[in-house]
């Protein structure tokens, strides 16, 4: 009997002194469960905005803006596309595929490729950042190195302002700069073009919202001479209605 009591005492003491297991430290959660809790789960978010009616001096028929990602909190595949049809023909179209890595709170560093199919085919090495700047400005800043050897830069800012919980207005601005003239891509050296707009949408649901968009576009410097050779003007005011879909 004494031996049994001594054995039980030793066993209890060893159990008490034994180092905690992974499950003990993590509240009984498995490594897979912990990975999901800390951003290891694969998720996605995509947004598509497409005009369904527009009026513009240049006769734009349709414009789209698609972007989103798939991945975890730290590592994502970022996909993006935008373009427009002008007078029934494709005026511009670009497609992005980037590796996006979280480097700071609300900020991702990105690297990958951008492929333009219109007005002329071109491939770009793309590097930049995307994130939330102070005062809730959603920011995209990217440097492009084309297969023709030109460097260009794009900065886009936008901010959601709630009128009500469903009615939201979004001012935005975008500028494009180029290191040199690139007539095939309708880019002139220096500040090439800029656009300033105000989109107002009504969220029937979070994932489905019609919008009205008012936008002013302007070319600068040698870009004006380049586009005028193609029969275009240096500026335009565009009003459009469209749909915003998230999935």
Secondary structure as UniProt FT lines:
FT   HELIX           2..17
FT   HELIX           22..25
FT   TURN            26..28
FT   HELIX           31..37
FT   TURN            38..39
FT   STRAND          43..55
FT   TURN            57..58
FT   STRAND          60..71
FT   STRAND          75..86
FT   TURN            87..88
FT   STRAND          89..104
FT   TURN            105..106
FT   STRAND          107..118
FT   STRAND          122..133
FT   HELIX           134..136
FT   STRAND          137..146
FT   TURN            147..148
FT   STRAND          151..162
FT   STRAND          167..178
FT   HELIX           183..185
FT   STRAND          190..205
FT   TURN            206..207
FT   STRAND          208..219
FT   HELIX           222..229
FT   TURN            230..231
FT   STRAND          235..246
//
